[in-house]
Structures are given as structure tokens and as C-alpha cells.
Amino acid sequence: MSDHSFATRAIHAGQEFDPTTGAIIPPIYQTSTFVQDGIGGFRGGYEYNRAGNPTRTSLETQLAALEGGVSALSFASGLASEDALLRALLRPGDHVLLGNDVYGGTHRLLSQVWGPWGIETSTVELSDLDAVRGGIRPETKIVWIETPSNPLLKIVDIAAVAELAHAAGATVVVDNTFASPALQQPLALGADVVVHSTTKYLGGHSDVLGGAVVFGDDRFVDAVKFQQFAVGAVSAPLDAWLTTRGVKTLAVRMRQHTENATAIAEWAAARPEFATVFYPGLATHPGHEVAARQMSGFGGMLSFGLAAGPGAARAFAEATELFQLAESLGGVESLIGYPPEMTHASVRGTELAVPENVVRLSVGIEEAGDLIADLEQALAKIAGR
Ligand SMILES: *Cc1c(COP(=O)(O)O)cnc(C)c1O
């Protein structure tokens, strides 16, 4: 499968037809346990659903193939996957270096769940390599990269940060949720491990929660697999199946997300109502050059700052009709959010806070003209504020 191109792997990896009936779609193995042919006689190695399930194996095979990894493990949520990875890699006294705009849930997990167990966390501007050098300590075990970041779409040079981290003996984890493997391949750029919230672009239809860890080599596989089995935050069979179905259309969806977001970014850049447009596809974006080098497309997420300030941003987020006001991202339908009071409410007033005039879009795959017309009517509605 690895000699096929990305779009082909997305459809075929781990998706062999059912040998007993010929069903082209592998079944949902909605079962908790597996009958043994005599004690220890496991058919296909399956014993109990927490330890393994064929539907989950299908998804894990598919995800590993997409990221170019040796294997993958799937979990009940993105944070559950991060938690299993951290539990496998960290010991008291270890330090984790995060970007200063890391996903809030990752920061909360490390500082509030792992902090009391002796894990140190600090944040740094990962797009500034001198700052990264200064932020790495002798006890730094993990450098955690997220690019593009949320919600300002900052770009981190994965290869350059990985080189610094590896020189210090640290493991490089990339949260590839925003780009998806269709647009960015962190393992090929030097990352050791990739994590995902498959809830977002991989699932792609806003109907399932999930997460995954994908491994560039064998070093951590058994340790994380043990955590998956021992703690049990696995993805349920139906959830795994829905995610595999979503993943099959990832390549074509990401192309359309990118095309639509590009059209909206160009439209917004020309409108005086927006003071700033944060989209890595724009030549004016500070991370544009790195993004153009390490991504094969700029993705479907974009943010802008309203020139008229926070009140206008808030009103704008409530004035769209096609863009639904909701948290989350990566589905086929367009969403809008006001980060200071939604996704980033818990970090308001901290070093992770985002500007108060910013609105975030998860641009879906509807007709771009309809989306722009919706944004135009929202501007008209709030005009004069
Ligand atoms: C949503 C998200 C997560 C957490 O995933 P869940 O599936 O919600 O647990 C982690 N990282 C990023 C970048 C996300 O957007």
C-alpha cells in the first residue's frame, strides 16, 4: 500500500473486503468479546474489545498509511490519545515544551492533570528558533509542536524545531489536527510521533469523537499500546468505522477546504472591515514561506480581526447564517466561533489569550460564493457598530 499515492491509500489501506461474505465495506464488529477455539485459540488475534477489535485495526492501519508511520493507535478522543502518549513517555521531573498557542486542552491536560504528578510544562514561541533553543532544558523530554496553530494559524518549521529538540535528546510530537496528513506529513519532516483529534478533519463530518497516535518508528509503540489496553480509552467500533469512512474522502475534502478558505482569505484581505487576516496561504502571513515549503496546501482554517474591535467581532460571529456558531472544526459544514468566549475562554487573561477582536472560521466545502455572500450579509448586519 505504501507505494500508492495518498488519495489511493486513504481509500484502500486497512479496508480489505470481508472474506466471508464479499461485503466491500469491512463490517462494524460491534462486539465486546471474541470466542476462542480452545483456551488461548484466538481467531485473528482478537480476545476482548479493550485489547483489540478488527474495526479499530482497520482505522489504525489506514491512519498509519496516511501519515507514513509504522503503526497507529486509535482512542476515544484526541485528548485520550495525548494522555496515553504522555503516560507512556513521561516520568516525574520531566519537562514538556509547548508552543505558546498550543490547543487549550493540551495545555490543560499537561498543567492541571499531569502537573500535580511532577511534570513540568512551559510555553515558548515555537516559530522563533532562538526562543526554542532557550526553552529546552536538560530535563526536556518532549517538544510538542502544533502547526498551523489555533486560532491565529501560526506556522512552526517542523524540521528546524525537530533538529533542535533531537540535539537535546527530546522526542518531537506534532499535533497534525489542523493540517491533516493530506496537507502535512510531520514524520517525513523529522517528527517522532504524530497525534490527532480525528474528531476534526479525519472524521470530517462532525459526527464522531476520536483521537490517534501515529508512530514514525517502533520505539514507543508497545508502551503506548500498553496504556491503551491498561487504561481503556479506546475508540468504540462504530466510532472507528465512521472515522474510516470519513478518512476515505480526506484528499478531496482538503482540496476543497483549501480552495474555499483561500477564496475567503483573499476576499477578506480586500475588505476594510477586517484589520488582519490570519491565513498561511496569504503572502503577507509571517509563516507563509515555511508553510509553502512544508505543506502541500494551506488548509481550511482562517481567522480575522475586526477593525471595529471586540464588540463587532462578537456581533459578526452571531450574524452569519450558513456559518453555524459552534466550537470544533474540520467538518464539511462551515463553522464560526468567537475564540475569547468559546474555544479560548479558559485562557482569557493568560499568556495563551488571543486578541479580543478575532473571529475564527472553519471553512467547509459548500460553494465558496455562498459562503462569501453569507459573510457579506453578516457585515451588512453589523455595519455602523
Ligand atoms: C480538538 C483538538 C484536540 C482535542 O481533541 P478531542 O478529540 O476534542 O479530544 C487536540 N488538538 C487540536 C489541535 C484540536 O483541535
Ligand as a Chemical Component Dictionary entry (heavy atoms), coordinates in Angstrom:
data_LIG
# 
_chem_comp.id                   LIG 
_chem_comp.type                 NON-POLYMER 
_chem_comp.pdbx_formal_charge   0 
_chem_comp.three_letter_code    LIG 
# 
loop_
_chem_comp_atom.comp_id 
_chem_comp_atom.atom_id 
_chem_comp_atom.alt_atom_id 
_chem_comp_atom.type_symbol 
_chem_comp_atom.charge 
_chem_comp_atom.model_Cartn_x 
_chem_comp_atom.model_Cartn_y 
_chem_comp_atom.model_Cartn_z 
_chem_comp_atom.pdbx_ordinal 
LIG C1 C1 C 0 -9.888  19.247 19.136 1  
LIG C2 C2 C 0 -8.408  19.237 19.256 2  
LIG C3 C3 C 0 -7.756  18.400 20.179 3  
LIG C4 C4 C 0 -8.514  17.541 21.172 4  
LIG O1 O1 O 0 -9.230  16.536 20.557 5  
LIG P1 P1 P 0 -10.617 15.941 21.142 6  
LIG O2 O2 O 0 -10.997 14.963 20.092 7  
LIG O3 O3 O 0 -11.571 17.085 21.270 8  
LIG O4 O4 O 0 -10.292 15.324 22.446 9  
LIG C5 C5 C 0 -6.382  18.398 20.186 10 
LIG N1 N1 N 0 -5.660  19.196 19.367 11 
LIG C6 C6 C 0 -6.251  20.022 18.490 12 
LIG C7 C7 C 0 -5.404  20.874 17.611 13 
LIG C8 C8 C 0 -7.639  20.075 18.399 14 
LIG O5 O5 O 0 -8.219  20.922 17.531 15 
# 
loop_
_chem_comp_bond.comp_id 
_chem_comp_bond.atom_id_1 
_chem_comp_bond.atom_id_2 
_chem_comp_bond.value_order 
_chem_comp_bond.pdbx_ordinal 
LIG C1 C2 SING 1  
LIG C2 C3 SING 2  
LIG C2 C8 DOUB 3  
LIG C3 C4 SING 4  
LIG C3 C5 DOUB 5  
LIG C4 O1 SING 6  
LIG O1 P1 SING 7  
LIG P1 O2 DOUB 8  
LIG P1 O3 SING 9  
LIG P1 O4 SING 10 
LIG C5 N1 SING 11 
LIG N1 C6 DOUB 12 
LIG C6 C7 SING 13 
LIG C6 C8 SING 14 
LIG C8 O5 SING 15 
# 
